[in-house]
Amino acid sequence: MVKLSVNINKIATLRNARGGNNPDLLKMANDIQSFGADGITIHPRPDQRHITYNDAIELPSVVRKEYNIEGNPIDKFIKLVLSIKPDQVTLVPDSIDAITSNSGWDTIKNKNFLKDVVLEFKKNGIRTSVFVDPILKHIEGARDVGADRVELYTESYAINYEKGNLKELDKFIKSSKLANNLGLGVNAGHDLNLQNINYFASNMPFLDEVSIGHALISESLYLGIENVVNLYLNKLN
């Protein structure tokens, strides 16, 4: 079974637009799990423009399934994650001013840095995933830094799927097979949606989890969030 972790950043964005607590982020996280999602993902950024560090600290009171925190492992982020000890941390090389994640790690160039960070998280019992492009040598590099999983950056798949170029999936299939052979779990995320998720999940030989936020919340404006969560679960499995 492929797990669905719902990224709730956009719910926080909506709340922050007016101040106050509407929508209630904690209630939404609780409800999303009740609707069937397997976990909650957040990606706090230094400017706290959506998820705040305080949100990250409060969410364990309602997250009863898997809790995944994504982010660039700057000192402040590392301290936050170590204080919370979520089920999983996903290391993403986004710059401070990035609108959204736009590349995976070069795990060879950043080997020493990533190795130290991964070791620190794993010493604290936190499963650690590294965000990578579907580049085989970078997946091998993720194994070499001690990661438990890779999260495959799926933007190129989503763009090519919309154009009808289904061959783009081949590099993700090869990446999935290699990761599994190296003993790594396989996550995926970025621009996956109700139109492209079934083809992706049904053709991936190894896939543990997808993390979906922007598309899922946007689709929920038309279809309702409980309905959308279950549509994803049906298409994934």
N, C-alpha and C positions, 0 to 999 in steps of 0.2 A: 504494500500500500504506500502510495506517495503522500506525504504529509503536506498540508496546506498551512503555512504560517502567514497570517495577515499583518501587513505593515500598516500601522495606524497613524503614521506621520500626518497624512492629509486630514484626519479628523482633528488633530491638534492644530493644524493650519486654520481650519474653519473656526475653531474655538478662539484662537488668538486674534482673528480678524476683528472681533468685537470686544475682546476682553471677557472677564467673567468665566463661567464654566459651562457654557452651552455651545456645542454638545459636551456632555460629561464624559471625559476621556476614559475614566475608570469604569463607568457603567457600560460604555461602548465596548471596551475590552472584555468585560465580563459577558456581555450579550453575544459578542462574536464567537466566543468559545462555546456558549450555549447553543448557538446555531450550528455547530459542528466543526469549526476550525480547530486544527491541531495545535496551534500555538499563536503567539503574538510576537511581532517583530517591531522594534523601534530603531531609528537611526538619529540619535541626537547629534546636532552640529554645534560648533563652538558659539555661534551667534544665537542659538536656541530659538530659531525662527519658527519652528514647529514643536517638536518634542523638546521639553525642557529637561534639565538635569533633575529637577524636582519630580517631574513625571516619572522618570526612570526609577527613582527611589521609591515612589508610591505604588507603582504598578505591581510589584510582587504581592501586594495584599489582595489582588484579584486574579492574577495569572495563576491558574491551577493546572495548566497544561505546560507546553514548552515556552520558555522566555528567551528570545534571541535579541541581543543588542549588537547593532552594526555600527561601525565607525572607524575613522582614522585613529590609530593608536598613539595619539599625542598624550603627554603626561596626564592631563586632566581626564581624558577618556579612560586611560588605564586605571587611574585611581577610582573612578566611578564604577567601572566594571568589577574591580576587585572588592569594592564595598558591597556590591549587590550580589555577586556570584550567580549570574543567570545560568540557565542550562547550556547556552551556547553564546559565544562571541564570534562575530564575523568581522574580520579585518578588511577594511576598504581603503584604498589609497586616494580618497577624494581630497581635493584642496579645500582650504578654509572657505573660499568664496564660490565653490562649485554649487550650481543649482541642483544638480543630482549627480550620482555616480556616473563617471564616463570612461572608466578604464579599469582593467584588473592590474594586479601587482606583477611587476617583473621580479619573480621570486629568486632569480639568480643574482641580479644586481643588488637586491635588498636582502640577500640571504642572512647576513650577520644580524641586521636589525630585527628581521622577522623571527629569527631563531630565538633571540633573547625574549621578545614579547610573547611568543607562543609558549615558551618554557614557563614564564611567569604565570600565565593563565592556567596552564595545565597543572602546575604545582598546586593551584587553588581549586582543582577539580572542575574546571570550566572547559567544556568541549570547544575546540577552536577550529574555525573555518577560515579559509583564505580566499578572497574574491579574486578570480583570475579569468582572463580571456581564454577561449578554447585553443590554447597553444600548448602543445605537448611538453615542451621543455619547461614551461612554467608550472605545469602540473607535477612534473618530476621534482621541480624545485620546491613545491609545496610539501611534498613528502620529505624532502631533505631538511626543511626547517622544523619538522615535527608536527605539522598540522594533522588534525583528525579528519578534516573534510576540506573539499574545495567547493566554492560556490561559483558556478559558471555564469559569466556575464552574457546575457542572452539578447542584448540589443540587436546585434547583427542578424540573429535568427529572426527576430520580430520584423525587422525592416525587409528582409528578403522574403519572408513568408507573405507579406502584404503585396510584394511584387510578383509572387508566384514562383520564386526561385527556391524550391524546396531542397535543392542540393546543399544549401547552406547548413542544413542540419547534420550533414555528414561529419563535419569537424567536431560537433558536439557529441555525436555517437562515439567517435574515436576517443575523445577526451574522457567520456564516461567509462569506456572499457579500460583505458589506461589507468585512470584513478582507481577503479576497482581492483585491477591487478596489483597496484601499489599499496593496497590496503586502506585507501581513502574512501570515505563516504562522499556522496555527490549531492550537492544542493544546486539550485538554479534560480535566477531571478533577474529581472529588469525588462520591462515592456511586454511581459507575458500578459495575455488577456483571454477573454472567453472565446475569441475567434481562433487563436493560435495555440492554446494550451493543450488541446486534445492531441493534435498531431505531434507536438513536441513530446508529451509524456508517453504516448503510446509507442513511440519509436525509440525512446531512450532505453538502452539495455539495463542501465543502472541509474536509479534516481531515487533519492531518499526524501527530498523536501523541496518545495518551491516557496519562495517568499514573494507575495504580490501585494502591492499597496495602491499606487496611483490608479491603475486601470480598475481594480476591484471597487474602490470607493466611487470612481466616476460612473461605472456601470450601475452602481447601487442607486444613483440619483434617479434612474429610469426604472429599475427593476426591483429595488428594495434589497437591503443588505442581507437579510436572512435568506432570501431567494438566491442571491448571487453567490453567497458562500456555498450553498448546496449545489448550485450549478457547477462551480469549480470542482467540488469534491467528486461529482459524477463524471466530469470530463477527465479528471486526473486518474480515476480508478474505474 
